[in-house]
Amino acid sequence: MSAYQSILLAVDFSTQDDYVAKRAKYLAETFNAELRIIHVLDNIPMPDTPYGTVIALDGNSSYSLLETEKNKLRKIADQLEIDPMRRRLVWGEPKQEIIQLAAQEKVDLIIVGSHGRHGLAMLLGSTANDVLYYAKCDVLAVRLQEN
């Protein structure tokens, strides 16, 4: 079994992202792996932008919601010391975009937070569950604690 060489951290800007990010940083350091980060915009309207569009992190737009999301990603990535070329902000469906980026970049491990859904939420699925099921690489679902 070879060590992980490329790790993708998927963040959703929840209050527990820091907890998941620390796990990703630890594993990247332990395996001397390249750490990447992705956030998928699925909760803000993106006029005239098709799914799968990568949003440029450099430069500014007049769209304040987009700038807020870009700043959140920059803050997490800066704290983790992730190279700017390994940061992705994409408009689309989280499961699809995370899996697609992992395949394109030949990622060995995807790290996501998991809320451990129950009842109806479990039947409807979650991003972590979908990534775990469809990804072609290993997936670490970090259990998020209830506040």
N, C-alpha and C positions, 0 to 999 in steps of 0.2 A: 504494500500500500504506500503510495507516494503522498507527500505532504501537500497541503493546499498551496497553490501558487497565486490564485486570483480569487478574491472574496468580494462579493457584491452585497452591500448593506442597503436594504430598502427601508426608507423612512416615510412616515405618514404625518409627521409633525404633531404627534400626540404628546401628552405630558410625560410619557415614559420612554420617549425616543432616546434620552440620555442613557438609560439603563441598557437598552439594546445596543447602542453605539459603543458603550464601554466593552461589551462582550465582543463586538466585531473588532475593535482596536486590539484587544488582548489576543484574539486568535490570529490576526494579521501579524502581530509582533512575534507570537509564538512560532508561527510557521514561516516567518520572513516573507509573507505574501503581500502582493499588491492589493491595496484596498480601494474599492470603488464605491460610489454612492449614487442612489437614484431616488427621486421623488416623482410620483406620477400625479399630475394635475387632473383630478376628476371631479373636483368640487367647486370649480369656478368656471363661469362661462368664458369661452375663448372664441370670439367672433371670427368667422371666416378662417378657422384653423382646423384642418382635419386631424383625426386621431393619429397618433404616431409621430406628431411633429415635435422635434427636439427644440426646446426654447434656449436661445443663446443667453448665457449667464453674464457675459460682458455687455456693457452698454445699458442704457436705460430706456424704458418705454413710458408712455403717458398713462399706462394702465396700472393704477395703484395696487389692485389686488395681485397682479402678476409680480410687481416689484416686491411686495411683501413676501410672497412665496420664494422668490429668488434670494432674498436676504436671509430667510430662515435656512435655506439649503446652504448658503455660503457660511453661515455661522456654525452649523454642525460640521461641515466639511473642514473648515478652518481649525476647529477644535481638535479634529481627528488628524489633522495635517494631511488631508487627501489632496493629491495633485489636482490642480484645476482641470486638467485634461481628462480626469477620471470622475468628473461630476456630471450628472445628467438630470435635467428637469424636462419632463416629457408630458405632453398633453395626451391623455388616452385612458384606457382601461388598465388599472394597476396590474392585474395578473398577466395580461398579455404583454405589456411593455417590460415588466420585470423579466419575464421568461425570455423574451426576444433579445433584450440587452445581454442577458447571461449567455445566451447561445452565440451572439455576435462576438462578444469579447472573450469567449472561451473560459468563462468563470467556472471554478471548481466547487464553490460553496456560495449559496445565497443565504443571507441572514435577515429574518423578518421577525417582527413582534407578533405574538398571538394572544388574543384575549380569552381563549378557551371558551368559546361560545356554547350556549346551552339552548335547548328548546327550539323555537322557531328560527332563531338566528343561526343555529347549527344546520338546519335544513336548507336555509337560504345560502349558506356558505360564507366564507371569508376569504380575503386576499391570501392570508397565510396558508389556509387549507388548499386553495386553488394552486398556489405556487408549489406546494409540497406534492400535489398530485401530478402536475403537468411538467415540472422542470426536469431536465435531462441530467442535472447535476445534484449534488447533495444539498439539502436545505436544513438549516437550523432555525426552528421556530422557538424563539425565546418567550417563555411564559411571562406574560405581564400580570402584575399583581393588582388586585382591586384596591382602590384607594380607601 
